[in-house]
Every structure is written in structure tokens, then in C-alpha cells.
Amino acid sequence: MAVSYNKLWKLLIDKNMKKMQLKEAAGIGSTTLSKLSKNQPVSMEVMMKLCGVLDCNIGDIMDIIEKE
């Protein structure tokens, strides 16, 4: 299984927010932001921080993709 954060980047565009603004508002590190950019898994704690800042649910910012 893999993850996709395409929904997150679309939501940032809709909210007129830059990645660095999200990083600062959520209190996440550069390494975590890099993982998100590369569609790599991050902790549930990070996902909860992002959802708190963006006022959304996890399904609004990520998808689980079945690998074939």
C-alpha cells in the first residue's frame, strides 16, 4: 500500500496557503514536510496536527492507494 497527499496540496491551494506556512502553523519539521512531498508515510500525530490547522479530516488530505 502507498499513500498520496495530492488532496493536501489541492487543499492548500484552495486555502491560499504555502507549504512553509503549513509547516510553521502545524509545528512540523522540514524532514516531515519532505516526506509529505514525496508521498511517504508520516505519523498519525502529524496527520492530526495538519487536520487541526486545516480544519479537516484525514480523508480530506490523504488517500491510501493499493499497489498492484
C-alpha positions, 0 to 999 in steps of 0.5 A, a space after each residue: 500500500 502507498 499513500 498520496 497527499 495530492 488532496 493536501 496540496 489541492 487543499 492548500 491551494 484552495 486555502 491560499 496557503 504555502 507549504 512553509 506556512 503549513 509547516 510553521 502553523 502545524 509545528 512540523 519539521 522540514 524532514 516531515 514536510 519532505 516526506 509529505 512531498 514525496 508521498 511517504 508515510 508520516 505519523 498519525 500525530 502529524 496527520 492530526 496536527 495538519 487536520 487541526 490547522 486545516 480544519 479537516 479530516 484525514 480523508 480530506 488530505 490523504 488517500 491510501 492507494 493499493 499497489 498492484 
